[in-house]
Amino acid sequence: MDFSSIIKKQRKFFDTGKAKDVNFRIDMLKRLKSSIKSHEQEIFEALRSDLNKSPFESMATEVGMVYKEINYLIKNIRRLSRAKRVPTPIYNWPSRSYIYQEPYGVVLIIGP
């Protein structure tokens, strides 16, 4: 597999700025959840063959936790993405300081 071309495409997409849009991020989280849901049985089978986990244990310790995290982010991403006001150093007075929560860029994660 040619990872360099995949990373180039991802960087090109990220540079468009679309990934910073909260609505886009919510949509991607919903699509991720839907994809996991549609492949749930395959995930259970893989967990059975690799770790000998039952479907109940797989849901409780693997898949269910991911669903919970996705649901939490969908519900709270607007609040988590807001600019946060922080103390301004005295030498920058009378300005105001903020921390902006934004995506940093592209990552490549390779897992088993």
N, C-alpha and C positions, 0 to 999 in steps of 0.2 A: 504494500500500500504506500502511496506517495503522500507522506505527511506534510511535506513542504508546500504542496499545492493546496492542501486542505487549510493549512494555517494561513496562507496568502489570501484565500477566499474569505476566511473568517476575519482577518485583519481589515480587508477591504470593506466588508460589511460593517465592522465595528466603527470604522472611520466615517461612515455615513451619519453616525450619531443616533441611529434609531434605537439602539440598545439602551440609551439613557431614558427613553420615554417609559414612564411607569405603566401605562396601559399596555404597551408592547411586552413588558416584563411579566405582567399579570397574564396576558394571553399565552406567553411561552410556558409559564408555570402550569396553566390549565392544560396545555397540550402535553406537557411532560406527564402530568397526572393521568391523562387519558391514555397515553402510550403505555405507561406502566400497567394501567387497568387492563388494556387489551392484551398484554403479554404476561398477565399475572400467573397463569398456569405454567407457562414456560419457566418463569422465575422460580415457582414452587418446585418444579421438576429439577431444575439446576441445583437448588438448595438441598433437595432430597439426595441427589447423586453426589454432590460435593461434601455436604456436612451432615447428611442423614437427618435432616429436619423434616418434621411433619408439616403439612399445610397450615395447621393451626399455629405451630411454633414459628413458621416462616412469616405468617401474617403478624403475629405478636412481636417478633423481634427484628424483623427486617422491613417488610413491605408496609406494614401499618405505621411504623415510625416515619417512613418517608412521606406517606399520605398526610400524617399529622403536621410535619414540617412544611409541606407544600401548602396545606390549608392555612396554617399560621401566617405564612408569607403572603398569600393571596389576600388575607384579611387585613394584614398590618403593613403592607409594603408602602402604602402612601405615607403613613406616619413615619416609618423607618427611613424613608427617602427624603424627608423634609430637611431643610437646612437647620442646623442646631447652633444657636447662639452660644458663644463661649466668651470667657473673660478676655478683654483686650489688654495687652501689656501697657503700662503707664506711658512708655515712650511713644506709643502710637495713638495716644489720646488726642483728639476726641473721636477717633474712628470706632467702628464696631467690627467684631470678628465672628466668623461663622465657619462651621464645618459642613461641607457638602458631601453627602453620601452618593457616590456615583460608581458605576462599573469602571474598573481599571483597564480592561482590555481583554485579550485573548489568552486562553490557557489550553494546553494539551494534556489531558489526563489519560494515561494508558494503564488499564488494570486487568487483572486476570479474568 
